Amino acid sequence: MSDAAAGSVFTIDPGLPFVDVLAGHLLRQAGGDPLRLAECVVLLPNQRA
């Protein structure tokens, strides 16, 4: 991912399909190259948040 995307925070509306929206966004950020997904770091809150 580009340095411009580093440190970005995204939210997904509760009514949307979470995995589909997340995967679509990550693929767009990776320029459509699925091998670049290995460069992504996704942090999600747990139930204790």
Residue pairs with C-beta under 8 A, 6 or more apart in sequence:
1 29
1 30
1 36
1 39
1 40
2 29
5 29
10 25
12 18
12 21
12 22
22 42
26 37
26 40
26 42
27 34
27 37
29 40
30 36
30 37
30 39
30 40
